[in-house]
Structure formats: structure tokens, C-alpha cells
């Protein structure tokens, strides 16, 4: 840690400081300590040809992936109260929709607010179907038609959004990278400075994913590749049966955890600690007093006081401390010589010390449930085999224990059967935590020959929502303490409630007049007020847990947002109502132009009064 008030011996390296500042904004533009100008130009929307004479990750379609990232979305999120549990009380969220569009919608409201991200994306095995941006030659109408194709029941057609990425495809790896890049880039924006991302992956793309994450997060923010023993079954037809899954771990800013490293540790369980000599300091465990590496000031003789035997470090090793520290530890009854007192020196480590420091995890995890266990659990929860190879809840629980302490927002935008939601609720129950989750899942159709489809679950999103409901019921039955959040809000990705100016279809004066006439009332006629309200909140930077109360003044009404911080007026408002809102002194007021009902004088007076009151006022 840097000492405070320490006089620097040299002037600041201005160029290096500027590079570090640029790196925080555009980590993908700094490679091996050098500014990659071409990568920077791509990041701000200027696609250029790659230079083969530098170290970089390149693939066919990378510029198109940048276009997908930088193309703004006009979508919004609409609340679905009937599918939620305790909508007005909970802080948990399930979003049904395509995750790239959802991540774009969340940018303003959740920028820099997410503590942990976990995703289990398609592994690109050759049988996966997923979305990748390779059709930029088509018009917007063609694209919208394709992604909005629905069957008779209103479900998205799989062919519209998904395409199978076969290994015979010439751009097999490129397509997967193009799918992942914009999502990871947007995900990084959402992470807090002390945020962490965990990604499960297998051998098919782990090498490419590592390079991609180095570009997006910065190589210096890599933490570990955790090997999880994910299956105990053996494939007899394989040359080598794969029994593991990789879990790549990156931080938004690794330096935060270097300074606060105990945050990235598990709680000490106390296993292996005892107190055979009734030490008043409590249970302890004997640690080796010898360490690898030869250090001249840690080479000395230690005599066992019981046997008189003399011990020296093994060749190439040293004692853990120098001689003066050893004497200090001996006087403090911290050096022992085995259980019988007749062995070599060991050092006591007390449980209270271990609890303060936490337990350092290793990269090999073989004490987590397997996918077989997780499949069996889900089958018991639903009464049938509803989802293949889900991740076990304790895997995500372990990630959350490492990265969230007892609070913070957790995001999973490849939610699948909503294992992450279960893990967070169960962990909160266990340690009285206050973590919240956002799960995002596309309403991908289930296949007609599956148990899920036959049971009435037409999409993966429906399975995820039902799993959360069943887990909530199970936790309540088991007995959860008051205060544990056992609810969730459901939102669905929808087109904007506002009409959009279409300059690309204006070719004649008549076209122009039609567009202008259409926008006299910018709200679509089918728009519902609650959906309109939430779109305005999201685009104003308010998150999905913002408190909203409906207020009435006479026959008029408005919405008070975030304890009166903002007011939103969506229906007719008279002078008395507007004056009362001004008297309440919100920071911001948003209203539809239609609330004035063509009363220009009332609108002008309101604008002036809001300005005099120091209120930011906007009409739409």
C-alpha cells in the first residue's frame, strides 16, 4: 500500500498517467502497455482494417460485432405483475428478452452498479444455436421482421433469432466471438469498480474466451481459471473422458482486491481446529514452520526441548521466520513440536486469526455438486426432467460468497433455468444477506418432444420463472427468517412506447408530411401507461427497483418517483395540480405534451414556473 504524504522523487509520468486513464475507459485499446490506435478507433465507431504485425485478437466479423455493440436500442422493459411475486416489495428481477438488447436497455440505469456477474453462455460445441451479427447487409425492416417472427401462439420462432453454428461453418469460431464480444463489453460497463465476472466454459472456446476477456477487461484483471469437477460419469467411447468445466474469473479493477484481498476469500469453517492444550486463545491448527526457497536470514538450528534433537531446514528451504521472530513466537507459546512434542517445529494458527483473514480458495474445486446432481435436484423440484444439465446452485453460491460479501447486485444474462436466482435466495437465507439478482433469459422455445414442452412450459424463460416460484415456496416451507427477500419482479423486453422518426423512408414531401403528422402525438396508441412510465424511468437512469407512488390532486394524478425526486405526468393536468407539484420541489418533472390539451398558455406558464423553482422540466 502506498504511504500517505510521501514525497515523490521524480515528476509524474504524464504520458503514462494519460495512458492509464485511457485504459480505464477503453481497456481493449491498450495491449502489452502500448496504445492500439486502431482498436481505439474501432471502439469509438471507426471500423478500420487490422494490422497483422501486432499482437491482437482478430476474427472475421469483428467490425460487425462492434456495429452490433454500438447500434442503440429503441426497446424498453415492461412490468408483468401477474407473473411476479411481491412485485412492490422485492428487489429481485427476472427479465424475459434477448440479452444484447436487454444489456443496452440497462446501461443508463445500472452503469457501474453490478457487484457480480455470472454467465453460462453457449459452449459452441457444434450443435449450439445462438444469435450472431452477420446480416448487416439486410435492411432494418428485414431484420425486425426476422427477429419478430412468431408462431400462432405468439412465441418467437427459433429460426428467426437463432442459427445453428455448425463446425462445418467456415466462420465457426468467429461467429461465437461475434456473439460474445458486444455482450461482454456491455457487461463490463455495468460492473462496479470492485465488481467480478465469472464465466463457465469448456474446451471448445476457453482459449478464445480468455483472449477476448483480456481485450475487454484487460489482461492484468485476470484472476484465475477455476477448474470445477463438473461430472463423475465417464464417456467410454472417448480417448480421454472430460470431467471438468472451466470458470474464468476477471475483475473490473483487480487493484481494489489487492488492497482488500480478504474480501475474495471464503469464511473459515473451523474444520481441523482444536485446542488439545487448553490454550486460552482458543482452537488452533498446526501449520508447517518450513517454507520453500533459500533465505540466508532464515537458516538456523532449532532444538526440540523434549528430545534434544536439532532441526535445520531441508536443502533449498528456510524456516518461515527469522531467528528473532522465532524466539518471540516460542515465548508466546506459538511453536509446538508435533502432537507428542517429539517432532519438528510447527506454528500455531488460531481460529480467530483464520476467521479474520478468511480462507483462500484454490483453482481446483472438487467439492461442488455435479451437473448430474443439479439435474436430479431440478427433476425433484418439478416432478419430471424439465431441463438438461443445469449448473448446481452451490457453484454460483461459492462465486457469490467470494465476491459479494452480504449485499450487492448479481447479474446473469444467460439465465437458463434460473440457477443463479436460487443460489442467491438460498445464500441470503443462510447468512442473512441482502443480495439481489437480475436474471435475463430469452423466451427460447422448448422442443416439442421434451418433458418441459409436454408439461406446458413453452419457453426456457417460463421454466426459469416457475423454478424461482417453486424455490420461494420451498424456502418458505423450510422456514426463512423475516427480512429475506423471497420475491421477484418480471419484466419483458418490448418495443418502445413512442413513435420513432423514420428519416430513411422520407423520399417525398408527402412522406415528410406523413412523418410529421404521425409525431403530433409521439405515444403509440396501443401504449399502456405503466409501460410508458417504466420506459421513461429507465431512460432517465432509474433502476427497476425504483419506488413509485401514484398521487392524486383533485381529478388529476401523477407519479412520484424515488421519494419525490422526480414527478411524471402522463394524463391531463390542470393549473392546480401543476402548482402543487412545483410546491413539492422535485428535482425533475417529465410530462407528455398532451397533458396540456393544446393549452399553450398553461404550458408556457408551467415552463417558466418550473425554471424559477429550479426544477428540470421536460415535455415529450
Secondary structure, DSSP 8 states (H G I E B T S, - for coil): ---TT---SS---HHHHHHHHHHHH-GGGEETTEE-HHHHHHHTT------TTS-----TTHHHHHHHHHS----EEEE-GGG-BSTTT---EEEES-HHHHHHHHHHHHTT-EEEEEE------SS-EE-----TTS-HHHHHHHHT-B-TTS-B-HHHH-EE--TTSTTHHHHHHHHHHHHHHHHHHHEEEEEEEEEEE-TTTHHHHHHHHHHHH-GGGEEEEEEEE------TTSSS---EEEEEEEES-HHHHHHTGGGGSB----TT-B-TT--TT--EEEEESEEES--GGG---EE-TTT--EE---TTEEESS-HHHHHHHHHTT-EE-STTS-S--EEEEEHHHHHHH-B---SEE-SS--HHHHHHHHHHHHSS--SSS---HHHHHHHHHHH-TTEEEEEESS-TTTHHHHHHHHHHHHHT-EEEEEEEE---B--TTSHHHHTT--BHHHHHHHHHHHHHHHHHHH---TT----BEEEEEE--SB----GGG--SHHHHHHHHHHTTS-B-TT--HHHHHHHHHHHTT--TT--EEEEEETTEEEEEETTTTEEEE-S---HHHHHHHHHTT-SEEEE-GGGGTT-HHHHHHHHHHHHHTT-EEEE-
